[in-house]
Amino acid sequence: MQWGLDGQPTWHASKAVGLWGMVAFALAVRLLIWALSTYAPSKVHGVELGLLLFSITIAASHALLLRKAVQAG
């Protein structure tokens, strides 16, 4: 959702887009990290730690989003 200067939403997406968009984003980032670590390993450092932190962040964000969706529904 994007908010206008008047404090009203200018557009919004459905709940399905919000819920599944995060999953698609996480998979896209994971694919990018895999491709970089496979084809340009000298450019990538700390892949394991980065993936761990990214996974925890995405899981926590998704859990909060699901909680809000259940409360609103």
PyMOL commands that place a pseudoatom at each C-alpha (Angstrom):
pseudoatom trace, name=CA, resn=MET, resi=1, chain=A, elem=C, hetatm=0, pos=[0.000, 0.000, 0.000]
pseudoatom trace, name=CA, resn=GLN, resi=2, chain=A, elem=C, hetatm=0, pos=[1.156, 3.491, -0.708]
pseudoatom trace, name=CA, resn=TRP, resi=3, chain=A, elem=C, hetatm=0, pos=[-0.082, 6.518, 1.180]
pseudoatom trace, name=CA, resn=GLY, resi=4, chain=A, elem=C, hetatm=0, pos=[-0.816, 9.912, -0.349]
pseudoatom trace, name=CA, resn=LEU, resi=5, chain=A, elem=C, hetatm=0, pos=[0.022, 13.300, 1.170]
pseudoatom trace, name=CA, resn=ASP, resi=6, chain=A, elem=C, hetatm=0, pos=[-3.556, 13.547, 2.451]
pseudoatom trace, name=CA, resn=GLY, resi=7, chain=A, elem=C, hetatm=0, pos=[-3.103, 10.428, 4.609]
pseudoatom trace, name=CA, resn=GLN, resi=8, chain=A, elem=C, hetatm=0, pos=[-5.356, 8.269, 2.438]
pseudoatom trace, name=CA, resn=PRO, resi=9, chain=A, elem=C, hetatm=0, pos=[-4.174, 5.145, 0.600]
pseudoatom trace, name=CA, resn=THR, resi=10, chain=A, elem=C, hetatm=0, pos=[-3.515, 5.697, -3.094]
pseudoatom trace, name=CA, resn=TRP, resi=11, chain=A, elem=C, hetatm=0, pos=[-3.633, 1.990, -3.970]
pseudoatom trace, name=CA, resn=HIS, resi=12, chain=A, elem=C, hetatm=0, pos=[-3.656, -1.393, -2.277]
pseudoatom trace, name=CA, resn=ALA, resi=13, chain=A, elem=C, hetatm=0, pos=[-3.064, -5.042, -3.100]
pseudoatom trace, name=CA, resn=SER, resi=14, chain=A, elem=C, hetatm=0, pos=[-5.018, -8.102, -2.046]
pseudoatom trace, name=CA, resn=LYS, resi=15, chain=A, elem=C, hetatm=0, pos=[-4.049, -10.194, 0.978]
pseudoatom trace, name=CA, resn=ALA, resi=16, chain=A, elem=C, hetatm=0, pos=[-2.940, -13.021, -1.319]
pseudoatom trace, name=CA, resn=VAL, resi=17, chain=A, elem=C, hetatm=0, pos=[-0.393, -10.747, -2.982]
pseudoatom trace, name=CA, resn=GLY, resi=18, chain=A, elem=C, hetatm=0, pos=[0.906, -9.648, 0.422]
pseudoatom trace, name=CA, resn=LEU, resi=19, chain=A, elem=C, hetatm=0, pos=[1.158, -13.181, 1.752]
pseudoatom trace, name=CA, resn=TRP, resi=20, chain=A, elem=C, hetatm=0, pos=[2.609, -14.910, -1.308]
pseudoatom trace, name=CA, resn=GLY, resi=21, chain=A, elem=C, hetatm=0, pos=[4.665, -11.937, -2.476]
pseudoatom trace, name=CA, resn=MET, resi=22, chain=A, elem=C, hetatm=0, pos=[6.923, -12.304, 0.547]
pseudoatom trace, name=CA, resn=VAL, resi=23, chain=A, elem=C, hetatm=0, pos=[7.479, -15.979, -0.244]
pseudoatom trace, name=CA, resn=ALA, resi=24, chain=A, elem=C, hetatm=0, pos=[8.315, -15.153, -3.870]
pseudoatom trace, name=CA, resn=PHE, resi=25, chain=A, elem=C, hetatm=0, pos=[10.689, -12.412, -2.720]
pseudoatom trace, name=CA, resn=ALA, resi=26, chain=A, elem=C, hetatm=0, pos=[12.467, -14.781, -0.328]
pseudoatom trace, name=CA, resn=LEU, resi=27, chain=A, elem=C, hetatm=0, pos=[12.870, -17.400, -3.056]
pseudoatom trace, name=CA, resn=ALA, resi=28, chain=A, elem=C, hetatm=0, pos=[14.189, -14.801, -5.506]
pseudoatom trace, name=CA, resn=VAL, resi=29, chain=A, elem=C, hetatm=0, pos=[16.781, -13.561, -3.011]
pseudoatom trace, name=CA, resn=ARG, resi=30, chain=A, elem=C, hetatm=0, pos=[17.789, -17.153, -2.219]
pseudoatom trace, name=CA, resn=LEU, resi=31, chain=A, elem=C, hetatm=0, pos=[18.195, -17.879, -5.942]
pseudoatom trace, name=CA, resn=LEU, resi=32, chain=A, elem=C, hetatm=0, pos=[20.330, -14.762, -6.347]
pseudoatom trace, name=CA, resn=ILE, resi=33, chain=A, elem=C, hetatm=0, pos=[22.566, -15.751, -3.425]
pseudoatom trace, name=CA, resn=TRP, resi=34, chain=A, elem=C, hetatm=0, pos=[22.924, -19.291, -4.778]
pseudoatom trace, name=CA, resn=ALA, resi=35, chain=A, elem=C, hetatm=0, pos=[23.807, -18.012, -8.263]
pseudoatom trace, name=CA, resn=LEU, resi=36, chain=A, elem=C, hetatm=0, pos=[26.396, -15.582, -6.917]
pseudoatom trace, name=CA, resn=SER, resi=37, chain=A, elem=C, hetatm=0, pos=[27.989, -18.131, -4.618]
pseudoatom trace, name=CA, resn=THR, resi=38, chain=A, elem=C, hetatm=0, pos=[28.107, -20.663, -7.461]
pseudoatom trace, name=CA, resn=TYR, resi=39, chain=A, elem=C, hetatm=0, pos=[29.295, -18.479, -10.337]
pseudoatom trace, name=CA, resn=ALA, resi=40, chain=A, elem=C, hetatm=0, pos=[31.178, -15.691, -8.529]
pseudoatom trace, name=CA, resn=PRO, resi=41, chain=A, elem=C, hetatm=0, pos=[32.317, -17.088, -5.171]
pseudoatom trace, name=CA, resn=SER, resi=42, chain=A, elem=C, hetatm=0, pos=[35.067, -14.500, -4.792]
pseudoatom trace, name=CA, resn=LYS, resi=43, chain=A, elem=C, hetatm=0, pos=[32.408, -11.746, -4.693]
pseudoatom trace, name=CA, resn=VAL, resi=44, chain=A, elem=C, hetatm=0, pos=[30.352, -13.352, -1.901]
pseudoatom trace, name=CA, resn=HIS, resi=45, chain=A, elem=C, hetatm=0, pos=[31.488, -13.592, 1.727]
pseudoatom trace, name=CA, resn=GLY, resi=46, chain=A, elem=C, hetatm=0, pos=[29.632, -14.981, 4.732]
pseudoatom trace, name=CA, resn=VAL, resi=47, chain=A, elem=C, hetatm=0, pos=[26.889, -16.728, 2.758]
pseudoatom trace, name=CA, resn=GLU, resi=48, chain=A, elem=C, hetatm=0, pos=[25.859, -19.019, 5.607]
pseudoatom trace, name=CA, resn=LEU, resi=49, chain=A, elem=C, hetatm=0, pos=[25.459, -16.220, 8.137]
pseudoatom trace, name=CA, resn=GLY, resi=50, chain=A, elem=C, hetatm=0, pos=[23.664, -14.041, 5.615]
pseudoatom trace, name=CA, resn=LEU, resi=51, chain=A, elem=C, hetatm=0, pos=[21.227, -16.813, 4.731]
pseudoatom trace, name=CA, resn=LEU, resi=52, chain=A, elem=C, hetatm=0, pos=[20.573, -17.529, 8.394]
pseudoatom trace, name=CA, resn=LEU, resi=53, chain=A, elem=C, hetatm=0, pos=[19.822, -13.901, 9.210]
pseudoatom trace, name=CA, resn=PHE, resi=54, chain=A, elem=C, hetatm=0, pos=[17.721, -13.466, 6.057]
pseudoatom trace, name=CA, resn=SER, resi=55, chain=A, elem=C, hetatm=0, pos=[15.724, -16.604, 6.855]
pseudoatom trace, name=CA, resn=ILE, resi=56, chain=A, elem=C, hetatm=0, pos=[15.037, -15.501, 10.421]
pseudoatom trace, name=CA, resn=THR, resi=57, chain=A, elem=C, hetatm=0, pos=[13.990, -12.027, 9.268]
pseudoatom trace, name=CA, resn=ILE, resi=58, chain=A, elem=C, hetatm=0, pos=[11.665, -13.349, 6.565]
pseudoatom trace, name=CA, resn=ALA, resi=59, chain=A, elem=C, hetatm=0, pos=[10.119, -15.955, 8.894]
pseudoatom trace, name=CA, resn=ALA, resi=60, chain=A, elem=C, hetatm=0, pos=[9.469, -13.378, 11.623]
pseudoatom trace, name=CA, resn=SER, resi=61, chain=A, elem=C, hetatm=0, pos=[8.030, -10.867, 9.149]
pseudoatom trace, name=CA, resn=HIS, resi=62, chain=A, elem=C, hetatm=0, pos=[5.798, -13.495, 7.591]
pseudoatom trace, name=CA, resn=ALA, resi=63, chain=A, elem=C, hetatm=0, pos=[4.582, -14.683, 11.004]
pseudoatom trace, name=CA, resn=LEU, resi=64, chain=A, elem=C, hetatm=0, pos=[3.631, -11.116, 11.947]
pseudoatom trace, name=CA, resn=LEU, resi=65, chain=A, elem=C, hetatm=0, pos=[1.903, -10.613, 8.607]
pseudoatom trace, name=CA, resn=LEU, resi=66, chain=A, elem=C, hetatm=0, pos=[-0.065, -13.843, 9.012]
pseudoatom trace, name=CA, resn=ARG, resi=67, chain=A, elem=C, hetatm=0, pos=[-1.084, -12.856, 12.536]
pseudoatom trace, name=CA, resn=LYS, resi=68, chain=A, elem=C, hetatm=0, pos=[-2.399, -9.504, 11.276]
pseudoatom trace, name=CA, resn=ALA, resi=69, chain=A, elem=C, hetatm=0, pos=[-4.224, -11.195, 8.386]
pseudoatom trace, name=CA, resn=VAL, resi=70, chain=A, elem=C, hetatm=0, pos=[-5.932, -13.636, 10.755]
pseudoatom trace, name=CA, resn=GLN, resi=71, chain=A, elem=C, hetatm=0, pos=[-6.961, -10.828, 13.113]
pseudoatom trace, name=CA, resn=ALA, resi=72, chain=A, elem=C, hetatm=0, pos=[-8.383, -8.753, 10.257]
pseudoatom trace, name=CA, resn=GLY, resi=73, chain=A, elem=C, hetatm=0, pos=[-10.176, -11.670, 8.589]
for i in range(1, 73): cmd.bond("trace and resi %d" % i, "trace and resi %d" % (i + 1))
show_as sticks, trace
zoom trace
